[in-house]
Amino acid sequence: MALTEEQEIKVPGLLSRFVRLQSGVKAHYSTSGEAGPAVVLLHGGIPGSSGSAGFRYMAPFLGAHGFRVYCPDFPGFGLTEDPGRFYAYGQGGQVDFLQDFVNAVALDTFCLGGNSMGCQTSVNYVVAHPERVERFAVIAGMIGDLVTRDEMRAVDNRAKQGPLPGSGGTYDGSETMMRAMIESMVVDRSGVTDELVSMRTAAANRNRDYYDLNMGRVLRPTDPNELIRLTTKGRLDKATIPGIAMFGDKDVLYAVEAAHLQENALPNVQFFYPENTGHQGQTDRPELHHQVFLEFFRDGKVSWETAQAAGISTRRPPNPDLVGIPTDAPFTS
């Protein structure tokens, strides 16, 4: 891999594109695949994140298997330009950006996936625009106020650790700290290349003012009117849109017990707990996540073999609408 003139990693099968939104914002996105059903993948929220950084493995894979894949850079990330800070009001702004983006690229309905912050935005979008989402698949993130960040933190029984590198506004703009941040998110560090570190450092430093302004609002929205709009209580838990969630057993931000709270609150969503997987599962164990997303988006179900490899939850019976269950399959209820 090598950086392009736009300071993006050059990935075979992944193209860099821009589109002007109705707001006037110049949105950047990475795309793969020329035909087939549409998939939109949403990146996470640590400094330097972008569509290509988060989904440089999965997007070309899905593009090569019959999908049209779109990975937008949210304002404050990657190469998207929002100088007027049109969308800089937290989670609500991200939902509105995504709606304007899918309208601009003419997507009527689509499958939706996201990691970390992209998980949060995915579920917010599902409850805001359920008519647009065919299926959703999320990786290691929040599900709104149905289970809160504080509730998830409270069940973390691991030994108390110091703050993660770059957390709490401590990112210093260096490639050294950027590498430390990325490596803290994954178990397999072989994918943390010099090119990835350089791309993410350049993006983080380019967007630092916007990021510092907006991310506090994303992490902890306080505006009462926005909170009414964003609430997932009585909405996400009752939604019938097919959905799955993957949560790595080595996640550094939340213990698996926190994901169990989410599973308890989402009776219609099938959970998976892949082993030896960190917070960014799609780059930590790409082949596994590729297969899960491919089968779910293509077939509407994850095969039993893949579900077993992905650590299908044994905390309740598997959902037969979301998983292909053989008649003799054992499970723990």
C-alpha positions as CSV (number, residue, x, y, z in Angstrom):
1,M,0.0,0.0,0.0
2,A,1.1,3.6,-0.7
3,L,-0.5,7.0,-0.1
4,T,-2.2,8.8,-3.0
5,E,-2.0,12.5,-3.7
6,E,-5.0,12.9,-1.4
7,Q,-3.0,11.2,1.4
8,E,-5.2,8.2,1.2
9,I,-4.0,4.6,1.2
10,K,-4.1,3.1,-2.3
11,V,-6.2,0.0,-2.0
12,P,-6.9,-2.3,-5.0
13,G,-10.7,-2.2,-5.7
14,L,-11.3,0.9,-3.6
15,L,-11.9,4.2,-5.3
16,S,-11.9,7.8,-3.8
17,R,-14.9,10.0,-4.7
18,F,-16.5,13.3,-3.8
19,V,-20.1,14.4,-3.9
20,R,-21.6,17.8,-3.1
21,L,-24.5,17.5,-0.6
22,Q,-27.6,19.7,-0.7
23,S,-26.1,21.5,2.3
24,G,-23.2,22.6,0.2
25,V,-20.8,20.3,2.1
26,K,-18.2,18.5,-0.1
27,A,-18.4,14.9,1.2
28,H,-15.7,12.4,0.5
29,Y,-16.3,8.7,0.3
30,S,-14.6,5.5,-0.7
31,T,-16.5,3.1,-2.9
32,S,-16.2,-0.4,-4.3
33,G,-18.3,-2.4,-6.7
34,E,-20.1,-1.3,-9.9
35,A,-23.5,-3.1,-9.6
36,G,-25.7,-4.9,-7.2
37,P,-27.4,-4.0,-3.9
38,A,-26.1,-1.0,-2.0
39,V,-24.2,-1.2,1.3
40,V,-23.2,1.8,3.4
41,L,-20.4,1.3,6.0
42,L,-19.7,3.9,8.7
43,H,-16.4,4.4,10.4
44,G,-15.5,4.9,14.0
45,G,-14.7,8.0,15.9
46,I,-11.1,8.1,17.2
47,P,-8.9,10.8,15.6
48,G,-7.9,10.0,12.0
49,S,-10.8,7.7,11.3
50,S,-12.3,7.6,7.8
51,G,-14.2,5.3,5.5
52,S,-11.1,3.9,3.9
53,A,-9.2,3.6,7.2
54,G,-12.1,1.6,8.8
55,F,-13.2,-0.5,5.9
56,R,-10.2,-0.8,3.6
57,Y,-10.5,-4.6,3.8
58,M,-14.3,-5.2,3.9
59,A,-15.4,-2.7,1.2
60,P,-13.3,-4.2,-1.6
61,F,-14.4,-7.7,-0.5
62,L,-18.1,-6.9,-0.6
63,G,-17.6,-5.0,-3.9
64,A,-16.0,-8.1,-5.4
65,H,-19.0,-10.2,-4.3
66,G,-21.8,-8.3,-6.0
67,F,-22.4,-5.2,-3.9
68,R,-22.0,-1.5,-4.4
69,V,-20.3,-0.3,-1.3
70,Y,-20.1,3.3,0.0
71,C,-17.9,4.4,2.9
72,P,-18.4,8.1,3.7
73,D,-16.1,10.3,5.7
74,F,-18.1,12.1,8.4
75,P,-17.4,15.8,8.8
76,G,-14.4,16.2,11.0
77,F,-12.9,13.0,9.5
78,G,-11.0,12.0,6.4
79,L,-11.4,14.3,3.4
80,T,-15.0,15.6,3.9
81,E,-15.1,19.4,3.9
82,D,-17.6,21.2,6.1
83,P,-16.0,24.7,6.7
84,G,-19.3,26.2,7.8
85,R,-19.7,23.4,10.4
86,F,-23.2,22.7,9.1
87,Y,-23.3,19.3,10.7
88,A,-21.2,20.1,13.9
89,Y,-23.9,19.4,16.4
90,G,-23.2,15.9,17.5
91,Q,-25.1,12.7,16.8
92,G,-28.0,14.5,15.2
93,G,-25.6,16.1,12.8
94,Q,-24.2,12.7,11.8
95,V,-27.7,11.3,11.1
96,D,-28.5,14.4,8.9
97,F,-25.1,14.1,7.1
98,L,-25.8,10.4,6.4
99,Q,-29.3,11.2,5.1
100,D,-28.0,13.9,2.8
101,F,-25.2,11.6,1.6
102,V,-27.4,8.7,0.7
103,N,-29.8,11.1,-1.1
104,A,-26.9,12.7,-3.0
105,V,-25.6,9.3,-4.3
106,A,-29.2,8.2,-5.1
107,L,-29.6,5.3,-2.7
108,D,-33.3,4.6,-2.1
109,T,-32.7,1.6,0.3
110,F,-29.5,-0.1,1.4
111,C,-27.9,-2.3,3.9
112,L,-26.1,-0.4,6.7
113,G,-23.1,-1.3,8.8
114,G,-20.9,0.5,11.3
115,N,-18.1,0.2,13.8
116,S,-17.9,2.0,17.2
117,M,-19.1,5.6,16.5
118,G,-20.4,4.1,13.2
119,C,-22.5,1.6,15.2
120,Q,-24.0,4.5,17.2
121,T,-24.8,6.4,14.0
122,S,-26.2,3.3,12.4
123,V,-28.8,2.6,15.1
124,N,-29.7,6.3,15.3
125,Y,-30.3,6.3,11.5
126,V,-32.3,3.1,11.8
127,V,-34.8,4.7,14.2
128,A,-34.8,8.0,12.3
129,H,-35.2,6.5,8.8
130,P,-36.3,2.9,9.1
131,E,-37.9,2.9,5.6
132,R,-34.4,3.3,4.0
133,V,-32.6,0.4,5.8
134,E,-33.0,-3.2,4.5
135,R,-30.7,-4.8,7.1
136,F,-28.1,-3.5,9.6
137,A,-25.0,-5.1,11.0
138,V,-23.0,-3.3,13.7
139,I,-19.6,-3.9,15.4
140,A,-18.6,-2.8,19.0
141,G,-20.5,0.4,19.7
142,M,-23.3,2.2,21.6
143,I,-27.0,1.7,20.9
144,G,-28.2,5.0,22.1
145,D,-29.9,5.5,25.5
146,L,-31.5,2.0,25.4
147,V,-28.3,1.0,27.3
148,T,-26.3,4.0,28.3
149,R,-22.5,4.5,28.2
150,D,-22.5,4.8,32.0
151,E,-24.4,1.5,32.4
152,M,-21.9,-0.2,30.1
153,R,-19.0,1.1,32.0
154,A,-20.5,0.1,35.3
155,V,-20.3,-3.7,34.5
156,D,-16.7,-3.6,33.4
157,N,-15.1,-5.9,36.0
158,R,-11.6,-5.9,34.4
159,A,-8.7,-4.5,36.4
160,K,-8.8,-0.7,36.1
161,Q,-6.5,0.5,33.4
162,G,-5.2,4.0,32.6
163,P,-6.8,6.0,29.9
164,L,-6.3,4.7,26.4
165,P,-3.7,6.5,24.2
166,G,-5.1,9.7,22.8
167,S,-8.4,9.5,24.8
168,G,-9.8,12.5,26.7
169,G,-8.4,15.0,24.3
170,T,-4.8,14.0,24.8
171,Y,-3.9,13.2,21.2
172,D,-0.7,15.2,20.5
173,G,-0.7,15.1,16.7
174,S,2.2,12.7,16.4
175,E,2.5,9.5,14.4
176,T,3.8,7.8,17.6
177,M,0.6,8.4,19.5
178,M,-1.5,7.6,16.4
179,R,0.1,4.2,16.2
180,A,-0.5,3.7,19.9
181,M,-4.2,4.6,19.5
182,I,-4.7,2.2,16.5
183,E,-2.8,-0.6,18.1
184,S,-4.9,-0.4,21.3
185,M,-8.0,-1.1,19.2
186,V,-6.9,-4.4,17.8
187,V,-5.4,-7.7,18.8
188,D,-3.6,-8.3,15.5
189,R,-1.2,-5.4,15.0
190,S,0.1,-6.6,11.6
191,G,-2.3,-4.4,9.8
192,V,-1.1,-1.2,11.5
193,T,1.2,-0.2,8.7
194,D,3.3,2.9,8.3
195,E,1.0,4.0,5.5
196,L,-2.1,3.6,7.7
197,V,-0.4,5.6,10.5
198,S,0.6,8.4,8.1
199,M,-2.8,8.6,6.5
200,R,-4.6,8.7,9.8
201,T,-2.2,11.2,11.3
202,A,-2.6,13.6,8.4
203,A,-6.4,13.3,8.6
204,A,-6.5,13.8,12.3
205,N,-4.3,16.9,12.2
206,R,-6.2,18.3,9.2
207,N,-9.6,18.0,11.1
208,R,-8.4,18.7,14.6
209,D,-10.4,21.9,15.2
210,Y,-13.7,20.3,13.9
211,Y,-13.0,17.1,15.9
212,D,-12.4,18.9,19.1
213,L,-15.5,21.0,18.6
214,N,-17.9,18.2,17.8
215,M,-16.8,15.0,19.4
216,G,-17.8,16.0,22.9
217,R,-21.4,16.4,21.6
218,V,-21.2,13.1,19.8
219,L,-20.0,11.2,23.0
220,R,-22.4,12.9,25.4
221,P,-25.3,14.8,23.8
222,T,-26.9,17.2,26.2
223,D,-29.4,19.3,24.1
224,P,-32.9,18.1,25.3
225,N,-34.5,18.5,21.9
226,E,-31.7,16.4,20.3
227,L,-32.0,13.8,23.0
228,I,-35.8,13.4,22.2
229,R,-34.9,13.0,18.6
230,L,-32.1,10.5,19.2
231,T,-33.8,8.3,21.8
232,T,-33.7,4.6,21.0
233,K,-35.9,3.5,24.0
234,G,-39.1,1.8,22.8
235,R,-37.9,2.2,19.2
236,L,-34.7,0.2,18.4
237,D,-35.8,-2.6,20.7
238,K,-39.2,-2.9,18.9
239,A,-37.8,-2.5,15.3
240,T,-38.3,-5.4,13.0
241,I,-35.6,-4.5,10.6
242,P,-33.2,-7.5,10.5
243,G,-30.1,-6.7,12.5
244,I,-27.0,-8.4,13.9
245,A,-24.3,-7.2,16.3
246,M,-20.7,-8.4,16.7
247,F,-18.6,-7.6,19.9
248,G,-15.1,-8.8,20.3
249,D,-14.0,-10.6,23.5
250,K,-10.9,-8.5,23.7
251,D,-12.6,-5.1,23.2
252,V,-10.6,-2.4,25.1
253,L,-13.4,0.1,25.4
254,Y,-16.2,-2.1,26.9
255,A,-16.1,-5.5,28.5
256,V,-18.2,-8.3,27.0
257,E,-20.6,-8.0,29.9
258,A,-21.5,-4.5,28.6
259,A,-22.5,-6.1,25.3
260,H,-24.6,-8.6,27.2
261,L,-26.7,-5.6,28.5
262,Q,-27.3,-4.6,24.9
263,E,-28.2,-8.2,23.9
264,N,-30.7,-8.2,26.8
265,A,-32.3,-5.0,25.5
266,L,-32.5,-6.1,21.8
267,P,-34.6,-9.2,21.5
268,N,-34.8,-9.0,17.7
269,V,-31.0,-8.6,17.1
270,Q,-28.7,-11.6,16.9
271,F,-25.4,-11.1,18.8
272,F,-22.0,-12.7,18.1
273,Y,-18.9,-12.6,20.3
274,P,-15.9,-13.4,18.1
275,E,-12.9,-14.7,20.0
276,N,-9.5,-13.0,20.0
277,T,-11.0,-9.8,18.6
278,G,-10.6,-6.2,19.6
279,H,-12.7,-3.1,19.2
280,Q,-12.2,-2.8,15.5
281,G,-13.2,-6.3,14.5
282,Q,-13.4,-5.7,10.8
283,T,-9.6,-5.0,10.6
284,D,-8.6,-7.3,13.4
285,R,-10.2,-10.5,12.0
286,P,-11.2,-9.3,8.5
287,E,-12.0,-12.7,6.9
288,L,-14.4,-13.7,9.6
289,H,-16.2,-10.3,9.6
290,H,-16.3,-10.3,5.8
291,Q,-18.1,-13.7,5.7
292,V,-20.6,-12.7,8.3
293,F,-21.5,-9.4,6.6
294,L,-21.6,-11.1,3.1
295,E,-23.9,-13.8,4.2
296,F,-26.2,-11.5,6.2
297,F,-26.4,-8.8,3.5
298,R,-26.7,-11.3,0.6
299,D,-28.9,-14.0,2.1
300,G,-30.6,-12.4,5.1
301,K,-29.1,-15.1,7.3
302,V,-25.7,-16.1,8.6
303,S,-25.0,-19.7,7.9
304,W,-24.6,-22.0,10.9
305,E,-21.0,-22.8,10.2
306,T,-20.1,-19.1,10.0
307,A,-22.2,-18.3,13.0
308,Q,-20.3,-20.8,15.1
309,A,-16.9,-19.4,13.9
310,A,-18.2,-15.9,14.8
311,G,-19.1,-16.9,18.3
312,I,-22.8,-16.8,18.1
313,S,-24.3,-16.0,21.5
314,T,-25.3,-18.9,23.7
315,R,-27.1,-16.7,26.1
316,R,-30.5,-17.3,24.4
317,P,-31.7,-19.4,21.5
318,P,-30.4,-18.3,18.1
319,N,-32.8,-16.3,16.0
320,P,-34.0,-18.6,13.1
321,D,-34.9,-15.5,11.0
322,L,-31.2,-14.3,11.1
323,V,-29.2,-17.6,11.4
324,G,-29.5,-20.8,9.4
325,I,-30.0,-23.3,12.1
326,P,-29.8,-27.0,11.4
327,T,-32.4,-29.1,13.0
328,D,-29.9,-30.9,15.2
329,A,-28.0,-27.8,16.3
330,P,-27.3,-27.7,20.0
331,F,-27.4,-24.4,21.9
332,T,-27.5,-23.2,25.5
333,S,-30.6,-21.3,26.4
